[in-house]
């Protein structure tokens, strides 16, 4: 085992225990393939499923597998009009499973997410029966304050650049706490405990996933 793998396994298992102490269900796996297998193990066939923009779930092959499997999938990318996309975003709030990742995760199990339209953080907070997050170890940071910094100064600028919006962080590479009409940090969600036991399920992966 390589030294970095050793470190990540020790840290990952500690983060799993921290998440479990916060009423969440958590797992640590070493590969994308193992993450995909665990995710499909957790989602019963016939489940209704949706997601926001989640590169991590795409990178492990989960979104493709769900489209090919025996599931009722609501995917905004499969429709064309704004009205259809908004309808699916609302349908997602009543799904059995909402798939996603997180912008940052502290070692003691606190999730921090920023959102523009807020459909993603809304689903994380309330609605879907289960929230399943695929989280690369690259998103684990020391403290909640570090998680907030990562979400706003790393994840947000990269995603803003990916979306092609015109915000200060796109031009400068970090958050300027802007009030731009195209701001993708309109809502900030800190998740520190799962009111419903095991509603939030997290698969930590020893891979660099997402942003």
ABEGO torsion letter per residue (X at the ends): XBAAAAAAAAAAAAAAAAAAAAGBBBBBBABAAAAAAAAAAABBBGBBBBBBBBAAAAAAGAAAAAAABBBBBBBAAABABAAAAAAAAAAAAABABBBBBBABBBAAGBBBBBBAAGAAAAAAABGBABBBBBBBAAABBABAAAAAAAAAAAAAAAAAAAAGBBBAAAAAGBBAGBABAABAAABBBBBABBABBGABBBBBBBBBBEX
